[in-house]
Amino acid sequence: MKSAIIDSRPYLMLSLLFGISYYFVSDAQIPGTYLMLWKGAAVGFLAVYAFARLHRIDGKMLGIIMALGALGDMVIEFDQIFGAAVFIVGHIVAIIFYARYRRHKLAFSQKLFAILLVPISALIAFAMPDDRSMALAGAAYCVFAAAMAAMAWTSRFPRYRVGVGAVMFVVSDLLIISRMGPLETSMVPDLLIWPLYYIGQFLIATGVVQTLRHEMAAESADPVPA
């Protein structure tokens, strides 16, 4: 990972720069448009990284997934419904993408986790809002997010990078919904939402790119650095 960042990987460096710094400036007195672009740049540069490092169709799909994440990050600052819709489109593309890389053999515990992740996430999201009119919408969104994470978990990409990164994404979403209910006055969501989301996206992007780059190297019998 260190060599991948240092060795001609400026897009990862830029992503880290914007991703880490956004955590500290998100509440600063910065004009909304600039802050929105700052936020979007974090995952946006992960999209550029994916497009630059992978040249086959699956690599382009990863770039699209990250680009939709960056767009959702920006749009949600102005309209939560449209922002959520953008993320749902990204989750659908991700589900299709991970389906192309299904792991053929899974331990029972791994299957059980993937199966339970969707209904448990949806039930938690449904139970949390104090405004019950928002409960169904939150649960519906989490069905897509958790399905994406379940597919990532059962894919043949590194589970403790891509799978865990996708689950972190879901936990971040649940913390957003928790602001409508039990954690409305708590600092926990403010402290954890962005780190969980951004680190999750970073793990997904780098884990997928490294795996596909290694496969390309094996196919060509010419080692290619990730």
C-alpha positions in Angstrom: 0.0 0.0 0.0 2.8 2.4 0.9 4.6 1.9 -2.4 1.4 2.2 -4.3 0.8 5.6 -2.8 4.4 6.9 -3.3 5.2 5.3 -6.6 3.4 7.5 -9.2 0.0 7.4 -7.5 -0.8 11.1 -7.2 -4.6 10.4 -7.3 -4.4 8.4 -4.1 -2.4 11.1 -2.4 -4.9 13.7 -3.5 -7.8 11.6 -2.3 -6.1 11.2 1.1 -5.4 14.9 1.3 -9.0 15.9 0.6 -10.5 13.0 2.6 -8.5 13.6 5.8 -8.7 17.4 5.6 -12.4 17.4 5.0 -12.9 15.8 8.4 -11.4 18.8 10.1 -12.9 21.6 7.9 -16.5 20.2 7.5 -17.7 22.6 10.2 -15.5 25.5 9.3 -16.8 28.8 7.9 -16.2 27.9 4.3 -18.6 28.8 1.5 -21.0 25.9 0.7 -19.9 25.4 -2.9 -16.2 25.1 -2.0 -16.9 22.8 0.9 -19.1 20.6 -1.4 -16.3 20.4 -4.0 -13.8 19.6 -1.2 -16.0 16.8 0.0 -16.5 15.4 -3.5 -12.9 15.5 -4.3 -12.0 12.9 -1.7 -13.8 10.0 -3.4 -13.7 11.7 -6.8 -9.9 11.2 -6.9 -10.5 7.5 -6.1 -12.6 7.4 -9.2 -9.8 8.9 -11.2 -7.4 6.4 -9.6 -9.6 3.5 -10.7 -9.9 4.9 -14.3 -6.2 5.5 -14.5 -5.0 2.1 -13.1 -7.5 -0.2 -14.8 -8.3 -0.3 -18.5 -10.8 -3.1 -18.9 -14.6 -2.9 -18.5 -14.7 -4.0 -14.8 -12.1 -1.3 -13.9 -14.3 1.3 -15.6 -17.3 0.0 -13.6 -15.3 0.6 -10.4 -14.5 4.1 -11.6 -18.2 4.7 -12.2 -19.1 3.4 -8.7 -16.6 5.8 -7.1 -17.7 8.7 -9.3 -21.3 8.2 -8.3 -20.2 8.1 -4.7 -18.4 11.5 -5.1 -21.5 12.9 -6.9 -23.7 11.6 -4.1 -21.4 13.2 -1.5 -21.9 16.6 -3.1 -25.6 16.4 -4.0 -26.6 15.2 -0.5 -25.3 18.5 0.8 -28.2 20.3 -0.9 -30.9 17.6 -1.2 -30.9 14.4 0.9 -33.4 12.6 -1.3 -31.6 13.2 -4.6 -28.3 12.5 -2.9 -29.6 9.1 -1.6 -30.9 8.4 -5.1 -27.5 8.9 -6.6 -26.0 6.5 -4.0 -28.7 3.9 -4.8 -27.7 4.0 -8.4 -24.0 3.6 -7.3 -25.1 0.6 -5.1 -26.9 -1.0 -8.0 -23.8 -0.7 -10.3 -21.7 -2.1 -7.4 -24.0 -5.1 -7.0 -23.7 -5.9 -10.7 -20.0 -5.4 -10.5 -19.4 -7.7 -7.5 -21.7 -10.3 -9.0 -19.1 -10.7 -11.7 -16.6 -11.7 -9.1 -18.6 -14.1 -6.9 -16.5 -16.3 -4.6 -17.4 -19.9 -5.3 -16.7 -21.3 -1.9 -17.9 -19.6 1.3 -17.8 -20.8 4.9 -21.2 -21.1 6.6 -20.5 -18.1 8.8 -19.6 -16.0 5.8 -22.8 -16.9 4.0 -24.9 -16.3 7.2 -23.3 -12.8 7.7 -24.1 -11.9 4.1 -27.7 -13.2 4.3 -28.5 -11.5 7.6 -26.8 -8.2 6.7 -29.6 -6.9 4.5 -32.6 -7.6 6.8 -30.8 -6.5 10.0 -29.6 -3.3 8.4 -33.1 -2.5 7.0 -34.7 -3.3 10.4 -32.3 -1.0 12.3 -32.9 1.8 9.8 -36.6 1.3 10.0 -36.6 1.4 13.8 -34.5 4.5 14.4 -36.3 7.6 13.0 -38.5 9.4 15.5 -40.4 10.7 12.5 -42.1 7.5 11.4 -42.7 8.9 7.9 -39.0 8.6 7.3 -38.7 5.0 8.5 -39.7 3.3 5.3 -37.5 5.4 3.1 -34.5 4.8 5.4 -35.1 1.1 5.4 -35.5 1.0 1.6 -32.2 2.8 1.1 -30.4 0.5 3.5 -31.7 -2.5 1.5 -29.6 -1.3 -1.4 -26.6 -0.3 0.7 -26.5 -3.6 2.6 -27.1 -5.7 -0.5 -24.0 -4.0 -2.0 -22.0 -4.8 1.1 -23.2 -8.4 1.1 -22.2 -8.8 -2.5 -18.8 -7.3 -1.7 -18.4 -9.6 1.3 -19.1 -12.7 -0.8 -17.0 -11.6 -3.8 -13.5 -12.9 -4.3 -11.9 -9.5 -3.6 -10.0 -9.4 -0.3 -12.7 -9.6 2.4 -10.8 -7.7 5.0 -10.4 -4.8 2.6 -13.2 -4.7 0.1 -15.7 -6.5 2.2 -15.0 -4.6 5.4 -14.9 -1.4 3.5 -18.4 -2.0 2.2 -19.7 -2.8 5.6 -18.1 0.4 7.0 -20.1 2.2 4.3 -23.3 0.7 5.6 -22.5 1.5 9.3 -21.8 5.1 8.2 -25.3 5.2 6.6 -26.9 3.8 9.7 -25.2 6.5 11.7 -26.7 9.1 9.4 -30.1 7.7 10.0 -29.5 7.6 13.8 -29.4 11.4 13.7 -33.2 11.2 13.2 -33.7 9.3 16.4 -31.6 7.8 19.2 -28.4 9.7 18.5 -30.0 13.0 17.5 -28.1 14.9 20.2 -25.0 12.7 20.3 -21.6 13.6 18.9 -21.0 10.0 17.9 -22.4 10.4 14.3 -20.4 13.6 13.7 -17.2 11.9 14.8 -17.7 8.6 12.9 -19.8 9.1 9.8 -17.1 10.6 7.5 -14.1 8.4 8.7 -16.2 5.2 8.3 -17.5 6.2 4.9 -14.2 7.6 3.5 -12.0 4.8 4.8 -14.5 2.3 3.5 -14.4 3.8 0.0 -10.6 3.9 0.1 -10.4 0.2 1.1 -12.8 -0.7 -1.6 -11.0 1.2 -4.4 -7.5 0.1 -3.5 -8.5 -3.5 -2.8 -10.3 -3.9 -6.1 -7.6 -2.2 -8.1 -4.8 -4.3 -6.5 -6.7 -7.5 -7.1 -7.5 -6.8 -10.7 -3.9 -5.5 -11.4 -2.5 -8.7 -10.0 -4.8 -10.7 -12.2 -3.7 -8.7 -15.2 -0.1 -9.3 -14.3 -0.7 -13.1 -14.0 -2.5 -13.2 -17.3 0.4 -11.5 -19.1 3.1 -13.2 -17.0 4.6 -9.8 -16.4 4.4 -8.5 -12.8 2.5 -5.2 -12.7 2.6 -3.2 -9.4 -0.8 -2.3 -7.8 
